[in-house]
Amino acid sequence: MIFNPQRGTYGLSFSPDNSKLYVSTIHEIYQFNMLAGTPSAILTSKYKVASPSNYMLDALQIGPDNKIYVANIRVNYLTSDHLYRINSPNLSGIACDFEYDAVLLSNQSDCLNGLPNFIDGIFEEKPQMDSIIPTCSFPIILDQNTRNKQYLWSTGDTTPTISVDSAGLYWVTIQLSSCATVTLTVKIIDNSLVAHSVLKSINVFSPNNDGINDEFGFKDVIGSDFKFEVFNRWGQPVFSTTDPNSQWDGTSKIGICPEGVYYWIAQYKREAICNNSIAMNKGFVKLVR
């Protein structure tokens, strides 16, 4: 790619995500979109970021804050007491937010042409991804936080991000350089299934007041709208409660229930998971006297 401005060039800097290239000439700063495609398309994407009238533009340098700083001097070659700054260099066009006189320099640190040498690559994005991602709905997007690398996902995709529509274990291998790779792994958990987890309960109880399994029910239920019902073998209700701390003692409204197998249903809302989804649990319990 050849860029021939009418005036000489001085400085250049890539944006933190490497999607933009900034070039300073004597009186202008240009932005090029490196993701435009072909070299001719990149040249066509040229956008004039700034064109100060009384100052000449010199070195460009990315800083630890991921902003690009611009050295300048007055047109009469006197030093400048300010640095210009590109506040959002990853963004296109006017959104990159060029700011005149952004940084005031002390009298002992006036600017003349250059800025301290620094290796921009130290701020390159580092691959990262949560190791566990709970979700209530699909599809979801997996993003490993880098761009312009080579990728291979466990799904066979080679894009920076992928869309997945089921729970499971996924991984991506990223080619950082010709001799360095990194592999990230993530586990997707479907919380709509977690919300229907089985409540812990016993399957036999004996209400004989010996202090061992005298009642049947549940404890430590986290949620709301709790309802617990017990039915005999003819489907008739013998116990019902909305209090998660209430236990069935083997009696009904008409008296002591006989020995046998009873059917129960317990349900409640898990507010913290999947939009108050209903957790439904059911099973059998044997009453022994």
Secondary structure, DSSP 8 states (H G I E B T S, - for coil): -----SS-EEEEEE-TTSSEEEEEESS-EEEEETTSSSHHHHHHT-EEEE--SSEEEEEEEE-TTS-EEEEEEETTS--BSEEEEES-TTS-GGGG-EEEEEEE--GGG-B-S------GGGG-------SEEEESSS-EEEE-S--SSEEEETTS--SSEEEE-S-EEEEEEEEEETTEEEEEEEEEEEHHHHTT------SEE--SSSSSS-SB------SEEEEEEEE-TTS-EEEEES-TT--B-SEETTEE--SEEEEEEEEEEETTSTTTEEEEEEEEEEE--
